[in-house]
Amino acid sequence: MAFAYQLDLFEINDPVTVLQKDFRLLDKKCQNVQRGLFARFSTLEEIVEMLRDLCYQQKIEIDNLKSKLEPKAEMIEFPK
């Protein structure tokens, strides 16, 4: 991967120095990518937790509705 940058006339521009600059730029870009990935992951984690909570609440509501709709058997005694 090559990077474009302006060479400074007052610095040493030998191949080792140019490679060091390349490595510094590459390291900076990698750190930016890592920060972006961790930020996206934390957002995704919050969304997944919210969905899990919603699913749990819906399960409770469904169970409540099922218990209200279940027929209840009652014993009826007929007079003799």
Residue pairs with C-beta under 8 A, 6 or more apart in sequence:
1 22
1 26
2 22
3 21
3 22
3 25
3 26
5 21
5 25
7 13
11 17
